[in-house]
Every structure is written in C-alpha cells, then in structure tokens.
C-alpha cells in the first residue's frame, strides 16, 4: 500500500509538470488526454490506472500547482533579497521563466477551479495563506515605520492587486512583466498612503 501511495505521488508530479508545460506553452485548449500522455511520457492506460478521468488529472495538477506556488512564495519571503514592501513583488510576482510558467498554468485553470466544489477549497486555501504572508510583511513594514500599522487596511484588496500583477507578469513579455513587477511596492505604498496621511493629521 505504501509503495502504491509513493508511486501515485510520483505520477501526480509527472502529470502536473506535463500540465504546466502544456498550459504555459499552448494554452488551455491544448490540454487533452493525448497531449498530457505524450508530454508526461506515460501511457494513457497507466494514467487511468491512477486517475479515472481527465478531470481527476486536472484536479490533481491544480492542487500540485497551488502547493508549488505557495512553496515558492514562502521561500522567497524567507530568503529573498528585497526589503520592505518591495518583498511583496519579489515573493508574489513571478520573474523567472519557470515561475512564470507555473503562474500561467495556475491562471489558465483558475476559472474552472473557482467553480468546482472539489477545488474551491484549494483556491481559498492559497489565497488565505497569501493574506497571512501579506499581513506579516505589512506588520514588518509597520515596525520599521515604512507604513502605518495595517489594522484598517483591506488585505483582500492588496492581495487582489498582487494577484493582478502576477497575472500580468506571467502572460506578458518577460521585460514588460518585470517592469510591472517593479511597480508593485509603489502601488501598495500608494494604497496605504491615505492611512499614513490620516495618522499624521
């Protein structure tokens, strides 16, 4: 039983990486059983031994993608080079091509995942964890005096701004995406500026 579970985890990762490759390169319309089988290097009967439908493969891949995105964001916040609110852009807006491909796959599957009962929780968990990470950065900014303590700010609004920036950076040419990512810290500062003015008054 343990061996089958281990093999399942390996197959899940192989299929998820194939799904990311297909979505990042060719888009959602190219995500077929045949294409997944070809890119993953696995026979269709073997795929169906582990997953009983194309929807199950997609659900497994989406869960893997969400987990990988969270790992990347958390690791970048812990070990990144940027300081202050610029950490937000470094952690949440993809720059490297591998990250951009991962985010492209996420955004390609997001419309379906957001309405599927078995995947809504995955989207909610990702966004909830991202809000927690965002709150940590803002608290650090408050401690350093960069922003007013963020008690009254709307974390969902800032999280939405970051998600929009991630989408643009993922789908635009790398140089344009990077320029947009560089503006994220400034955009968050502008959002928080009325709070700072109110505090000074």
ChimeraX attribute file (.defattr): number of C-alpha atoms within 10 A of each C-alpha:
attribute: neighborCount
match mode: 1-to-1
recipient: residues
	/A:1	6
	/A:2	7
	/A:3	8
	/A:4	10
	/A:5	10
	/A:6	11
	/A:7	13
	/A:8	16
	/A:9	13
	/A:10	12
	/A:11	18
	/A:12	20
	/A:13	17
	/A:14	18
	/A:15	24
	/A:16	24
	/A:17	20
	/A:18	21
	/A:19	29
	/A:20	27
	/A:21	21
	/A:22	21
	/A:23	23
	/A:24	22
	/A:25	13
	/A:26	11
	/A:27	16
	/A:28	15
	/A:29	9
	/A:30	14
	/A:31	18
	/A:32	13
	/A:33	16
	/A:34	13
	/A:35	15
	/A:36	27
	/A:37	19
	/A:38	13
	/A:39	15
	/A:40	19
	/A:41	12
	/A:42	15
	/A:43	14
	/A:44	14
	/A:45	11
	/A:46	11
	/A:47	21
	/A:48	14
	/A:49	11
	/A:50	15
	/A:51	17
	/A:52	11
	/A:53	13
	/A:54	15
	/A:55	11
	/A:56	14
	/A:57	20
	/A:58	20
	/A:59	20
	/A:60	18
	/A:61	24
	/A:62	24
	/A:63	20
	/A:64	20
	/A:65	22
	/A:66	20
	/A:67	14
	/A:68	15
	/A:69	20
	/A:70	20
	/A:71	12
	/A:72	16
	/A:73	19
	/A:74	17
	/A:75	12
	/A:76	17
	/A:77	22
	/A:78	11
	/A:79	9
	/A:80	13
	/A:81	10
	/A:82	14
	/A:83	13
	/A:84	16
	/A:85	21
	/A:86	19
	/A:87	20
	/A:88	24
	/A:89	24
	/A:90	21
	/A:91	25
	/A:92	25
	/A:93	28
	/A:94	28
	/A:95	21
	/A:96	12
	/A:97	11
	/A:98	13
	/A:99	16
	/A:100	23
	/A:101	21
	/A:102	23
	/A:103	27
	/A:104	25
	/A:105	27
	/A:106	25
	/A:107	20
	/A:108	19
	/A:109	20
	/A:110	16
	/A:111	10
	/A:112	13
	/A:113	21
	/A:114	15
	/A:115	11
	/A:116	12
	/A:117	9
	/A:118	11
	/A:119	18
	/A:120	14
	/A:121	14
	/A:122	19
	/A:123	17
	/A:124	12
	/A:125	15
	/A:126	15
	/A:127	18
	/A:128	15
	/A:129	13
	/A:130	21
	/A:131	19
	/A:132	12
	/A:133	20
	/A:134	23
	/A:135	18
	/A:136	13
	/A:137	19
	/A:138	24
	/A:139	18
	/A:140	17
	/A:141	18
	/A:142	15
	/A:143	12
	/A:144	11
	/A:145	11
	/A:146	15
	/A:147	20
	/A:148	23
	/A:149	18
	/A:150	16
	/A:151	11
	/A:152	9
	/A:153	15
	/A:154	13
	/A:155	18
	/A:156	14
	/A:157	13
	/A:158	19
	/A:159	21
	/A:160	14
	/A:161	16
	/A:162	24
	/A:163	18
	/A:164	13
	/A:165	22
	/A:166	25
	/A:167	20
	/A:168	21
	/A:169	25
	/A:170	28
	/A:171	16
	/A:172	13
	/A:173	10
	/A:174	17
	/A:175	11
	/A:176	14
	/A:177	21
	/A:178	20
	/A:179	12
	/A:180	17
	/A:181	24
	/A:182	16
	/A:183	13
	/A:184	24
	/A:185	18
	/A:186	14
	/A:187	15
	/A:188	21
	/A:189	15
	/A:190	12
	/A:191	16
	/A:192	19
	/A:193	14
	/A:194	12
	/A:195	17
	/A:196	17
	/A:197	10
	/A:198	9
	/A:199	10
	/A:200	8
	/A:201	5
